[in-house]
Amino acid sequence: MHDINKDIELSKYRYSLAQQTYNNAKMCFDNGFYRDCINRSYYAVFYAIRAVLALESIDFKRHKDVAAYFNKEFVAGGNGETSGSIENEKGRGRLQ
């Protein structure tokens, strides 16, 4: 049987990880460590997405699978057609 309380707790944990990582990104930015800031920002978003997916009992082992599912279900509204995506931004050098 599915335990929604475990999903909620996992989501809260992952969201707190996202918040901590975002704070690290901000510190890096404030101190001129821009490359590290980009890295930490990417992970903050990644952890936040995993927090959302945890509420649906969905998880993936690979980053690209997390991004693909999120883009399909949330960015494109479930139809799989996107005008922009996390992976596209990463590929353009905006996220590393």
C-alpha positions as CSV (number, residue, x, y, z in Angstrom):
1,M,0.0,0.0,0.0
2,H,1.2,3.5,-0.8
3,D,2.1,5.7,2.1
4,I,1.4,9.4,1.2
5,N,3.0,10.5,4.5
6,K,6.4,9.1,3.4
7,D,6.0,11.0,0.1
8,I,5.3,14.2,2.0
9,E,8.3,13.7,4.3
10,L,10.6,12.9,1.4
11,S,9.3,16.0,-0.4
12,K,9.9,18.2,2.6
13,Y,13.5,16.8,2.9
14,R,14.2,17.4,-0.7
15,Y,12.8,20.9,-0.6
16,S,15.0,21.8,2.4
17,L,17.9,20.5,0.4
18,A,16.9,22.7,-2.5
19,Q,16.7,25.7,-0.1
20,Q,20.1,25.0,1.4
21,T,21.7,24.6,-2.0
22,Y,20.1,27.8,-3.2
23,N,21.6,29.6,-0.2
24,N,25.0,28.2,-1.1
25,A,24.5,29.4,-4.7
26,K,23.6,32.9,-3.4
27,M,26.8,32.9,-1.2
28,C,28.9,31.9,-4.2
29,F,27.3,34.6,-6.3
30,D,27.8,37.3,-3.7
31,N,31.5,36.3,-3.4
32,G,32.1,36.3,-7.2
33,F,32.3,32.5,-7.6
34,Y,30.0,32.5,-10.6
35,R,30.8,29.1,-12.0
36,D,30.1,27.5,-8.6
37,C,27.0,29.6,-8.4
38,I,25.7,28.1,-11.6
39,N,26.4,24.6,-10.4
40,R,24.7,25.2,-7.1
41,S,21.7,26.8,-8.8
42,Y,21.3,23.9,-11.1
43,Y,21.3,21.5,-8.1
44,A,18.8,23.7,-6.2
45,V,16.4,23.5,-9.1
46,F,17.1,19.7,-9.5
47,Y,16.3,19.1,-5.8
48,A,13.2,21.3,-6.0
49,I,11.9,19.3,-9.0
50,R,12.6,16.0,-7.1
51,A,10.6,17.4,-4.2
52,V,7.6,18.0,-6.4
53,L,8.0,14.5,-8.0
54,A,8.2,12.9,-4.6
55,L,4.6,14.0,-3.9
56,E,3.6,11.8,-6.9
57,S,5.9,8.9,-5.8
58,I,8.0,9.4,-8.9
59,D,11.8,9.2,-8.9
60,F,14.5,8.6,-11.4
61,K,18.2,7.7,-11.1
62,R,19.5,10.0,-13.8
63,H,19.3,13.8,-14.0
64,K,18.2,13.7,-17.6
65,D,15.3,11.5,-16.8
66,V,14.2,13.8,-14.0
67,A,14.4,16.8,-16.3
68,A,12.7,15.0,-19.2
69,Y,9.7,13.9,-17.0
70,F,9.4,17.4,-15.5
71,N,9.5,19.1,-18.9
72,K,6.9,16.7,-20.3
73,E,4.5,16.8,-17.4
74,F,4.9,20.3,-16.0
75,V,6.4,22.6,-18.6
76,A,4.5,21.2,-21.6
77,G,1.4,20.4,-19.6
78,G,1.6,16.6,-20.3
79,N,1.6,16.9,-24.1
80,G,5.4,16.5,-24.4
81,E,5.8,19.6,-26.6
82,T,8.0,22.3,-25.0
83,S,9.2,25.6,-26.2
84,G,12.0,25.6,-23.5
85,S,13.3,23.1,-21.0
86,I,15.8,22.7,-18.3
87,E,18.1,20.6,-20.5
88,N,17.9,23.2,-23.3
89,E,19.0,25.9,-21.0
90,K,21.8,23.8,-19.7
91,G,22.9,23.0,-23.3
92,R,23.0,26.7,-24.1
93,G,25.5,27.3,-21.3
94,R,22.9,28.9,-19.1
95,L,22.9,26.0,-16.7
96,Q,26.0,23.8,-16.0
